Amino acid sequence: MARLTDEQRELILADYHTGQYTNRELAKKYDTSHVTIGKMVKEIDPKYKEIVTTQVAINRDLEDASYQEVTSINNEVTKLTKYTNLVNRIQEKALDKADTMLDQIDTPMDLKLIVDSVDKASITLKVNARHAPKTDINNNNNQQNNEQKVIKVEYS
């Protein structure tokens, strides 16, 4: 058995992370010993085992779907993944910028503009939904104010 190349090691780990292979199966597939595989994956849990299981379930659900339906679903998933990654990168940059700005500005207005822009972009791109509509907050505030008025009236 020859020494494993870096590429072979990456392939072995990629296969291992699917959670679908035993060490012996990987050893046979890559023509190495199960001891070598065991050393490579020691104290590592398969990262993508649940994702593989979920993907199989999704594929089964789409088994009767037409090619056009599957293509449409895949296009939407690709688009939303792209937008989610974009918003996440912008949020990271905004947080870094905010950290820098906190030491450099007297007014937090610039920081608020950045945060609001990222928030609006994530909602527009349908990456994040607003957690609580503003109307709910206003209704809660009005309800609390009315309760306080009632309390004040009762004690007057």
Secondary structure as the mmCIF struct_conf table of DSSP 4:
data_model
#
loop_
_struct_conf.conf_type_id
_struct_conf.id
_struct_conf.beg_label_comp_id
_struct_conf.beg_label_asym_id
_struct_conf.beg_label_seq_id
_struct_conf.end_label_comp_id
_struct_conf.end_label_asym_id
_struct_conf.end_label_seq_id
HELX_LH_PP_P HELX_LH_PP_P1 ALA A 2 THR A 5
HELX_RH_AL_P HELX_RH_AL_P1 ASP A 6 HIS A 17
TURN_TY1_P TURN_TY1_P1 THR A 18 GLY A 19
HELX_RH_AL_P HELX_RH_AL_P2 ASN A 23 LYS A 29
TURN_TY1_P TURN_TY1_P2 TYR A 30 ASP A 31
BEND BEND1 THR A 32 THR A 32
HELX_RH_AL_P HELX_RH_AL_P3 HIS A 34 VAL A 41
TURN_TY1_P TURN_TY1_P3 LYS A 42 GLU A 43
BEND BEND2 LYS A 47 TYR A 48
HELX_RH_AL_P HELX_RH_AL_P4 LYS A 49 ASP A 61
TURN_TY1_P TURN_TY1_P4 LEU A 62 ASP A 64
BEND BEND3 ALA A 65 ALA A 65
HELX_RH_AL_P HELX_RH_AL_P5 TYR A 67 GLN A 104
BEND BEND4 ASP A 106 ASP A 106
TURN_TY1_P TURN_TY1_P5 PRO A 108 PRO A 108
HELX_RH_AL_P HELX_RH_AL_P6 MET A 109 THR A 124
TURN_TY1_P TURN_TY1_P6 LEU A 125 LYS A 126
BEND BEND5 VAL A 127 ASN A 128
BEND BEND6 HIS A 131 ALA A 132
HELX_RH_AL_P HELX_RH_AL_P7 LYS A 134 TYR A 155
#
